[in-house]
Amino acid sequence: MPADWPAGRLTGAVARPGIVVDVEWDAGHALVAARLSADRPTTIAVRWGTASVYIELAGDPVWVSADGDGRLVVLPGSAILE
């Protein structure tokens, strides 16, 4: 996030290849939560700051958050690839 953007939320952004992204961040630009969905099965890399995780989107939305150390956490019920 640009430094001059305060805490905020973005909804309905579309990233390639057809990934719909809803994301919320705090005043320190830490990830609060992100919801990702796709209209077809696909594997994507999610990056926030220096953290990243690969997830598989296949119908149901996937929720990603950050832990206290800035690592990305895929919430239960979501598909994660090691």
Contacts in CASP RR format, 6 or more apart in sequence:
PFRMAT RR
TARGET T0000
AUTHOR 0000-0000-0000
METHOD contacts of the structure
MODEL  1
MPADWPAGRLTGAVARPGIVVDVEWDAGHALVAARLSADRPTTIAVRWGT
ASVYIELAGDPVWVSADGDGRLVVLPGSAILE
1 25 0 8 1.000
1 29 0 8 1.000
3 29 0 8 1.000
5 29 0 8 1.000
6 27 0 8 1.000
7 25 0 8 1.000
7 26 0 8 1.000
7 27 0 8 1.000
7 28 0 8 1.000
8 24 0 8 1.000
8 25 0 8 1.000
9 22 0 8 1.000
9 23 0 8 1.000
9 24 0 8 1.000
9 25 0 8 1.000
10 21 0 8 1.000
10 22 0 8 1.000
10 23 0 8 1.000
10 24 0 8 1.000
11 22 0 8 1.000
12 20 0 8 1.000
12 21 0 8 1.000
12 22 0 8 1.000
13 20 0 8 1.000
13 21 0 8 1.000
13 22 0 8 1.000
13 23 0 8 1.000
14 20 0 8 1.000
14 21 0 8 1.000
15 21 0 8 1.000
17 38 0 8 1.000
17 42 0 8 1.000
18 38 0 8 1.000
18 39 0 8 1.000
19 36 0 8 1.000
19 37 0 8 1.000
19 38 0 8 1.000
19 42 0 8 1.000
19 44 0 8 1.000
19 57 0 8 1.000
20 36 0 8 1.000
20 37 0 8 1.000
20 38 0 8 1.000
21 34 0 8 1.000
21 35 0 8 1.000
21 36 0 8 1.000
22 34 0 8 1.000
22 35 0 8 1.000
22 36 0 8 1.000
23 31 0 8 1.000
23 33 0 8 1.000
23 34 0 8 1.000
23 35 0 8 1.000
24 31 0 8 1.000
24 32 0 8 1.000
24 33 0 8 1.000
24 34 0 8 1.000
25 31 0 8 1.000
25 32 0 8 1.000
26 32 0 8 1.000
30 66 0 8 1.000
30 70 0 8 1.000
31 48 0 8 1.000
31 64 0 8 1.000
31 65 0 8 1.000
31 66 0 8 1.000
31 70 0 8 1.000
31 72 0 8 1.000
32 65 0 8 1.000
32 66 0 8 1.000
33 63 0 8 1.000
33 64 0 8 1.000
33 65 0 8 1.000
34 46 0 8 1.000
34 48 0 8 1.000
34 63 0 8 1.000
34 64 0 8 1.000
34 65 0 8 1.000
35 61 0 8 1.000
35 62 0 8 1.000
35 63 0 8 1.000
36 44 0 8 1.000
36 46 0 8 1.000
36 55 0 8 1.000
36 57 0 8 1.000
36 61 0 8 1.000
36 62 0 8 1.000
36 63 0 8 1.000
36 64 0 8 1.000
37 57 0 8 1.000
37 59 0 8 1.000
37 60 0 8 1.000
37 61 0 8 1.000
37 62 0 8 1.000
38 44 0 8 1.000
38 57 0 8 1.000
38 58 0 8 1.000
38 59 0 8 1.000
41 56 0 8 1.000
41 57 0 8 1.000
41 58 0 8 1.000
41 59 0 8 1.000
42 56 0 8 1.000
42 57 0 8 1.000
42 58 0 8 1.000
43 54 0 8 1.000
43 55 0 8 1.000
43 56 0 8 1.000
43 57 0 8 1.000
43 81 0 8 1.000
44 54 0 8 1.000
44 55 0 8 1.000
44 57 0 8 1.000
45 52 0 8 1.000
45 53 0 8 1.000
45 54 0 8 1.000
46 52 0 8 1.000
46 53 0 8 1.000
46 54 0 8 1.000
46 55 0 8 1.000
46 64 0 8 1.000
46 72 0 8 1.000
48 66 0 8 1.000
48 70 0 8 1.000
48 72 0 8 1.000
51 66 0 8 1.000
51 70 0 8 1.000
51 71 0 8 1.000
51 72 0 8 1.000
52 72 0 8 1.000
53 64 0 8 1.000
53 72 0 8 1.000
53 74 0 8 1.000
53 80 0 8 1.000
54 80 0 8 1.000
54 81 0 8 1.000
55 62 0 8 1.000
55 64 0 8 1.000
55 74 0 8 1.000
55 78 0 8 1.000
55 79 0 8 1.000
55 80 0 8 1.000
55 81 0 8 1.000
56 79 0 8 1.000
56 80 0 8 1.000
56 81 0 8 1.000
57 79 0 8 1.000
58 79 0 8 1.000
62 74 0 8 1.000
62 75 0 8 1.000
62 78 0 8 1.000
62 79 0 8 1.000
63 74 0 8 1.000
63 75 0 8 1.000
63 78 0 8 1.000
64 72 0 8 1.000
64 73 0 8 1.000
64 74 0 8 1.000
64 75 0 8 1.000
64 78 0 8 1.000
65 72 0 8 1.000
65 73 0 8 1.000
65 75 0 8 1.000
66 72 0 8 1.000
66 73 0 8 1.000
67 73 0 8 1.000
74 80 0 8 1.000
END
